[in-house]
């Protein structure tokens, strides 16, 4: 619904969420820009179609 499509499956959303939680538990919380960058890198690595900004390498 709406103009945006999901980029990641529920499985990969969970992988990303667990990674963020793991980093926070290790006292390395991410700021918004770092999170968006990791989401972009994951989409690129998985070769998933996405609408992220390639020039900024960010979601």
Secondary structure, DSSP 8 states (H G I E B T S, - for coil): --S----S-HHHHHHHHHHHHHHHHTT----HHHHHHHHHHHHHHHT-----BTTTTB-
